[in-house]
Amino acid sequence: MKQAIFKVFAVFITVVAVSMMGAALATFFVHPDARAEMNTPAMMNYSFEEVPGEVPKWTVTRRFSNNPADPAERGNVGSFSSPYEALIKAHGDLKNYLSQQSSAMAAQKATADSEATLFEASQAQDVTAMKERAAQLKVAADQLATLLQTRSEELQALSVKSRETREETAARRTDVLRLRHELEEARTDLFRLTAIRRDLMDRLVRIEIENQGMKDRHAQLGGDPVVAVPADLVQ
């Protein structure tokens, strides 16, 4: 019985020893590479410098400003005894920086949200005012359209009346020209009739003279018939 227990302990101790040896080998062969971690994208904003000496030190410096008021400032994170400690501190500093940036962004977002709320309220007021103004302009436009329609109808009526007046004026002008032509013809006829009347008067005078001579001749001859003057010539 004791031999069985010893055998079990021996096997257990052997398994534990092998496991510890495997862990030691794994730790030795797969330990993290500090320099590779320093070149990761997360650590690109940090500068790691090894200070040689009896006790080597690792100095960590920021490549960015941790003070928004002074963008030119570059902060020194500190000096550390091992590269792993330097990496841990750099990650912690980056976390703090990102937390500050996140807080600042959250504050900016809150401010922006407040401004957006105010802007939306102002925009709603502007939209309401624009709608009221649009309604007023529509009423004014309708009134102007009505007035324009009325003026257009009046202008059309005046145009018709003006056309009628022009037509009547043209007709009157034609009548005036016709009457003037008739007047010229009447004047021509009057001049011709005056000339005829003058000629007839001259003939009448000659006939009367001849008649008087014939009367005298009749008186001398005693009984000869008297020549009668035509009535139309006497008139």
C-alpha positions in Angstrom: 0.0 0.0 0.0 2.8 2.4 0.9 4.6 1.5 -2.3 1.5 2.4 -4.3 1.2 5.8 -2.6 4.9 6.5 -3.2 4.5 5.5 -6.9 1.5 7.9 -7.1 3.5 10.7 -5.5 6.4 10.0 -7.8 4.2 10.3 -10.8 2.6 13.5 -9.5 6.0 15.1 -8.8 7.2 14.1 -12.2 4.2 15.6 -13.9 4.5 18.8 -11.8 8.2 19.1 -12.6 7.6 18.6 -16.3 4.8 21.2 -16.3 7.0 23.8 -14.5 9.8 23.1 -16.9 7.4 23.6 -19.8 6.2 26.9 -18.3 9.7 28.0 -17.8 10.6 27.2 -21.4 7.5 28.9 -22.7 8.3 32.0 -20.6 11.8 32.0 -21.9 11.0 31.5 -25.6 7.8 33.5 -25.9 8.4 36.5 -23.6 7.1 39.8 -25.1 9.5 41.8 -27.2 9.6 45.3 -25.6 11.2 47.0 -28.6 8.6 45.6 -31.0 5.8 46.9 -28.6 7.4 50.3 -28.7 7.0 50.4 -32.5 3.3 49.5 -32.5 0.9 52.1 -33.9 -0.4 52.8 -30.4 3.1 53.8 -29.2 4.0 55.9 -32.3 3.3 59.1 -30.3 5.8 58.2 -27.7 9.6 58.3 -27.8 11.5 55.6 -25.8 15.2 56.2 -25.1 17.5 53.9 -23.2 19.9 55.7 -20.9 22.9 53.4 -20.3 24.6 53.2 -16.9 25.2 51.0 -14.0 21.4 50.8 -13.7 20.0 51.3 -17.2 17.0 53.6 -17.4 14.3 54.1 -20.0 13.0 57.6 -20.6 9.6 58.1 -22.1 8.7 61.4 -23.9 5.5 62.4 -25.6 5.6 63.4 -29.2 2.3 65.3 -28.8 1.2 68.1 -26.5 -0.8 67.1 -23.5 -1.8 70.7 -22.9 -4.4 72.1 -25.4 -3.5 75.6 -24.3 0.1 75.1 -25.5 0.3 72.8 -28.6 4.1 73.3 -28.7 4.6 71.7 -25.3 6.0 68.2 -25.2 5.6 66.3 -21.9 8.1 63.9 -20.3 6.3 60.9 -18.9 9.3 59.8 -16.8 12.3 57.5 -16.4 11.8 53.8 -15.6 14.0 50.9 -14.7 12.7 48.5 -17.3 11.3 48.8 -20.8 8.1 46.9 -19.7 7.4 49.5 -17.0 8.1 52.2 -19.5 5.6 50.6 -21.9 3.0 50.3 -19.1 3.4 54.0 -18.1 3.2 55.0 -21.7 0.0 53.1 -22.2 -1.4 54.6 -19.0 -0.4 58.1 -20.1 -2.1 57.5 -23.5 -5.2 56.3 -21.7 -5.3 59.4 -19.6 -4.8 61.6 -22.7 -7.5 59.8 -24.6 -9.8 60.2 -21.5 -9.1 63.9 -21.5 -9.8 64.1 -25.2 -12.9 62.1 -24.8 -14.1 64.4 -22.0 -13.3 67.5 -24.1 -15.1 65.9 -27.0 -18.1 65.1 -24.8 -18.2 68.7 -23.6 -17.9 69.9 -27.2 -20.6 67.5 -28.2 -22.9 68.8 -25.3 -22.2 72.3 -26.4 -22.8 71.4 -30.0 -26.1 69.7 -29.0 -27.2 72.7 -27.1 -26.3 75.0 -30.0 -28.1 72.6 -32.3 -31.2 72.7 -30.1 -31.1 76.5 -30.1 -30.5 76.5 -33.8 -33.5 74.2 -34.4 -35.7 76.4 -32.2 -34.5 79.5 -34.1 -34.9 77.7 -37.4 -38.5 76.7 -36.4 -39.2 80.4 -35.6 -37.6 81.4 -38.9 -39.7 78.8 -40.8 -42.9 80.1 -39.1 -41.9 83.7 -39.9 -41.1 82.7 -43.5 -44.5 81.0 -43.9 -46.3 84.1 -42.5 -44.3 86.3 -44.8 -45.0 83.9 -47.7 -48.7 84.1 -46.9 -48.5 87.9 -46.8 -46.7 88.0 -50.1 -49.2 85.6 -51.7 -52.1 87.9 -50.6 -50.2 90.9 -52.0 -49.4 89.0 -55.2 -53.1 88.0 -55.6 -54.2 91.6 -55.1 -51.5 92.7 -57.6 -52.7 90.1 -60.1 -56.3 91.2 -59.7 -55.3 94.8 -60.2 -53.2 93.9 -63.2 -56.2 92.0 -64.6 -58.4 95.0 -64.1 -55.8 97.3 -65.7 -55.4 94.9 -68.6 -59.2 94.8 -69.2 -59.3 98.6 -69.0 -56.3 98.8 -71.4 -58.1 96.4 -73.8 -61.3 98.5 -73.6 -59.3 101.6 -74.3 -57.5 99.9 -77.2 -60.8 99.0 -78.7 -62.2 102.5 -78.2 -59.0 103.9 -79.6 -59.3 101.7 -82.7 -62.9 102.8 -83.1 -61.8 106.4 -82.8 -59.0 105.9 -85.4 -61.5 104.2 -87.7 -64.0 107.1 -87.2 -61.2 109.6 -87.7 -60.1 107.9 -90.9 -63.8 107.8 -92.1 -64.1 111.6 -91.3 -60.8 112.3 -93.1 -62.1 110.4 -96.1 -65.4 112.4 -95.9 -63.4 115.6 -95.6 -61.3 114.6 -98.7 -64.5 113.7 -100.6 -66.2 116.9 -99.6 -63.1 118.9 -100.5 -63.1 117.2 -103.9 -66.8 117.9 -104.3 -66.2 121.5 -103.2 -63.4 121.9 -105.8 -65.8 120.4 -108.4 -68.6 122.8 -107.3 -66.1 125.8 -107.5 -65.2 124.6 -111.0 -68.8 124.3 -111.9 -69.5 127.8 -110.4 -66.6 129.2 -112.4 -67.9 127.6 -115.5 -71.5 128.7 -114.9 -70.2 132.2 -114.1 -68.4 132.3 -117.4 -71.5 131.0 -119.2 -73.7 133.6 -117.5 -71.2 136.3 -118.5 -71.3 135.1 -122.1 -75.1 135.0 -122.0 -75.2 138.4 -120.6 -73.0 139.6 -123.3 -75.2 138.0 -125.9 -78.3 139.4 -124.2 -76.8 142.9 -124.3 -76.0 142.4 -128.0 -79.5 141.1 -128.7 -81.1 144.0 -126.8 -79.0 146.4 -128.8 -80.0 144.6 -132.0 -83.6 144.6 -130.8 -83.5 148.3 -130.1 -82.0 148.8 -133.5 -84.8 146.7 -135.0 -87.4 148.8 -133.1 -85.9 151.9 -134.4 -85.9 150.4 -137.9 -89.5 149.3 -137.4 -90.5 152.8 -136.4 -88.8 154.1 -139.5 -90.4 151.6 -141.8 -93.8 151.8 -140.1 -95.4 148.4 -139.7 -92.7 145.8 -140.0 -93.1 142.9 -137.5 -91.0 143.2 -134.3 -88.5 140.3 -133.7 -89.2 138.8 -130.3 -86.3 138.0 -128.0 -86.4 134.5 -126.5 -87.4 134.4 -122.8 -84.6 132.2 -121.8 -82.1 134.7 -123.2 -83.7 137.5 -121.3 -83.5 135.7 -118.0 
